[in-house]
Amino acid sequence: DSFYEYLLKMWIIQRDNNQLASAQMYRQMYLSSARTLVRHFIKRDGKGNAYIAEWDAQSLTFSTRMEHLTCFAPGMLALGYYHNVSSNATEMEEHLSAAKQLADTCLLMYTKFNIAPESVSFSANGMDIADGHNYQRPETAESLYLLW
């Protein structure tokens, strides 16, 4: 699981317990990171598949690689939508749309390769295996469950 996912979950837990100051802090931290993810890190390959690009701090560029672990993000964005983490309806619809598009790509990792590789790379030709190992991670299943 991700630090970013826990920001959202801490807000959900604390807002219901009237711990408003810390709840708002978690909410703002989550929204800031989710906005950055949706606006800057989601890219598309040549076939239109949405993916979360990795940031290469040395070259200051985005890579075209996405790890299976990243498939937690569609569920996280959907959970934020379902709990109305933002009062901006347009923003929430953007987050839900991004969640659905990313979940499609995560599911494609299974349908294209029969079992999802640990990481994939993207190009004009679509998705290819970057690391063929499979550790039977639950992230895609969790995201699909939350979007169902």
Buried (B, 14 or more C-beta within 10 A) or exposed (E): EBEBBEBBBBBBEBBEEEBEEEBEBBBEBBBEBBBEBBEEBBBEBEEEBBBBBBEEEEEEEBBBBBBBBBBBBBBBBBBBBEBEBBEEEEBBEBBBBBBBBBBBBBBBBBEBBEEBBBBBBBEEEBBBBBEEEBEEBEBBBBBBEBBE
